Structures are given as structure tokens and as C-alpha cells.
């Protein structure tokens, strides 16, 4: 059985194809959710899209059903990178969509300067990871200076405008940029 996918090729918009895969997985009760920029577009359709030629599709799945997810993607005419998936499929899987787009599937958690375990909140939304997980997945590490002796997460300066409330349409849009007196939840202004 093949999931009907959009006509979006690598030069077109990846969103219709990605949403079709996520929706097909949800209908089959498989744990496969969008994350990254495409998930943000699903949750915040009013936000300006950041599309690019050859844009990949980022998904997350749960390890307990990763083999079922891989089989679903293959039935949907996605071609697996068998070598990579056999070596690293417990953490991440790679596929190529029918359109030729790369598909990255992260299993259970995303590890960067921090580890984001999305298992506890995986079922909150039907097609995407939870909005808070999307926000945290956009954090990047920045090497600190010798004075601070460590690594800091530099996500706040880049994505302070991307709040879960805004993604869910509960917060009026504000222009990106510093807002006087604003801090992310749980952080103190210096």
C-alpha cells in the first residue's frame, strides 16, 4: 500500500509531502512525527516559511515501533539507506522520499549540546512533536570563552520570538528581535 504524496519535488515545497507522510503514519497509528522547520510551519501557518531547494524532511519516531515506521516509509515508496540504518537505526534512520528529498528520522531523542528526550511528550500533538520540544530542538551550542569555562546554549538570542503560545496561535505575533525586559521562561535577565 502506498501513501499518496504531494507533487512536491526537491525544487518545490516539502510541506505537502511531509504532512502526507505524517498524516498517513497517524492514521496507521504509527509513532512518526514531524519536527524542525516543517513542523513549525504546521503549527504556525502564519509564520513566514523558510524554504530552500532540496530541503530535507525531519521526523521523530519512538524506538519501540521504529521497525514498523521503517516498513511504513518503505510502503510509502521511500528508499531506505540500508547500510546506515543497519548501523545506526537505533538512534537515527535515513530515507529518500519519492520526490528525491532526504528524510531524517531521529529515534527517541535528539542529542546536540543538550539531549532532548521527546518520548514523554510524543503523543501531545497529532502530526508534530510538541511545541516546546520544537523550540528546544532549535537550540545550538556555542563554545564559550575561557572566562566562562563551559558550554552555553545560545538558542535564546536566535529564537526568542518562537514561543509555544505563538506556535499554537495563542500569542499575538511580535517582531523578531529583543523585547525590553523579555526573557525565556525560567531564565533570569542579567
C-alpha positions in Angstrom: 0.0 0.0 0.0 1.4 3.4 -1.0 0.6 6.7 0.7 -0.4 9.3 -1.8 2.2 12.1 -1.6 2.1 15.6 -2.9 3.7 16.5 -6.2 6.4 18.5 -4.4 9.8 17.7 -5.9 13.1 18.7 -4.5 12.7 22.2 -6.1 9.1 22.6 -4.7 7.7 22.9 -1.2 8.4 19.9 1.0 5.5 20.6 3.3 2.7 18.7 1.4 4.8 15.6 1.1 5.9 15.7 4.7 2.4 16.3 6.0 1.1 13.4 3.9 3.7 11.0 5.4 2.9 12.2 9.0 -0.8 12.0 8.4 -0.5 8.5 6.9 1.5 7.4 9.9 -1.1 8.9 12.3 -3.9 7.1 10.5 -1.9 3.9 10.8 -1.3 4.6 14.5 2.5 4.7 14.0 4.7 7.0 16.1 6.2 9.2 13.4 6.0 13.0 13.9 7.4 16.0 12.1 10.0 18.2 13.7 12.2 21.0 12.6 11.1 23.8 10.2 8.3 21.9 8.6 6.7 21.1 12.0 6.9 24.8 12.9 5.1 25.6 9.6 2.4 23.1 10.5 1.9 24.6 14.0 2.3 28.2 12.9 0.9 28.5 9.4 1.1 32.3 9.7 4.9 32.3 10.2 6.9 33.0 7.0 8.2 29.8 5.5 11.9 29.2 5.2 12.0 27.0 2.2 15.1 26.1 0.2 15.9 23.9 -2.8 16.5 20.3 -1.8 15.1 20.9 1.7 15.0 17.7 3.8 12.2 16.4 5.9 12.9 15.8 9.6 10.8 13.3 11.6 11.0 11.7 15.0 9.9 8.2 16.0 9.8 6.0 19.1 12.2 3.1 19.3 9.6 0.6 20.3 8.0 0.8 16.9 10.9 2.0 14.7 10.8 -1.1 12.6 7.1 -0.5 11.9 7.9 3.1 11.0 10.6 2.0 8.6 8.3 -0.5 7.0 5.6 2.2 6.6 8.1 4.6 4.9 9.1 1.8 2.5 5.5 1.1 1.7 5.2 4.8 1.0 7.9 4.4 -1.7 10.6 5.9 0.5 14.0 4.3 -0.2 16.0 3.4 3.0 19.7 3.9 3.4 20.1 0.2 4.5 23.7 0.4 5.4 23.3 3.5 7.6 20.0 2.2 9.1 21.5 -1.2 10.0 24.5 0.5 11.7 22.7 3.4 13.4 19.0 2.7 13.2 18.6 2.6 17.0 19.4 6.4 17.0 18.6 7.7 13.5 17.4 6.4 10.2 17.8 7.9 6.6 15.4 7.5 3.7 14.9 9.2 0.4 11.4 10.3 -0.4 9.7 9.6 -3.8 10.4 13.2 -4.7 14.1 12.7 -4.1 14.2 14.6 -0.8 16.3 13.3 2.1 14.3 12.1 5.1 16.0 12.1 8.5 14.2 10.1 11.3 15.6 10.7 14.8 14.7 7.9 17.3 13.6 8.8 20.8 15.9 11.7 21.4 17.9 14.5 19.7 21.4 14.9 21.1 23.4 18.1 20.5 24.8 20.4 23.2 21.9 19.0 25.2 19.8 15.9 24.9 16.2 16.4 24.1 14.2 13.3 25.0 10.8 13.7 23.3 9.3 10.4 24.5 7.3 11.9 27.4 5.5 14.4 25.2 5.4 12.4 22.0 1.6 11.9 21.9 0.6 15.5 22.7 0.1 16.6 19.0 -1.2 14.5 16.1 1.4 15.4 13.3 4.3 17.1 15.0 6.4 16.9 18.2 5.2 19.1 21.0 5.8 22.9 20.5 8.1 23.0 23.5 10.2 20.2 22.0 10.3 22.1 18.7 11.6 25.2 20.5 14.2 23.3 22.4 15.3 21.4 19.2 16.3 24.7 17.7 18.9 25.3 20.5 22.5 25.1 19.4 25.6 25.1 21.4 28.2 27.8 21.3 31.7 27.4 22.6 32.2 29.7 25.5 35.2 31.8 26.2 37.9 30.7 28.7 36.4 33.0 31.2 33.1 31.1 31.5 34.7 27.6 31.4 32.0 25.6 29.7 29.4 25.5 27.0 26.4 27.6 26.8 23.2 27.1 24.9 22.7 30.0 22.5 19.1 29.4 21.5 17.6 32.4 23.2 19.1 35.1 21.1 18.0 33.3 17.9 14.6 32.0 18.7 13.2 34.2 21.4 10.2 35.1 19.2 9.3 31.4 18.8 7.2 30.7 21.8 4.9 27.6 22.2 1.9 30.0 22.7 2.7 31.8 19.4 3.1 28.4 17.6 -0.3 27.4 18.8 -1.9 30.7 17.9 -2.5 31.9 21.4 0.0 34.8 21.4 -0.2 37.8 19.1 2.8 38.0 16.7 5.6 40.3 17.6 8.5 41.4 15.5 11.6 39.2 16.0 14.3 40.9 18.0 15.0 41.9 21.6 12.0 42.9 23.6 12.7 45.2 26.5 12.6 43.1 29.7 11.9 39.9 27.9 13.5 36.6 29.0 12.7 33.0 28.1 10.6 31.1 30.7 12.7 30.1 33.7 15.7 32.4 32.9 16.6 35.5 34.7 17.5 38.7 32.9 21.0 39.9 33.7 
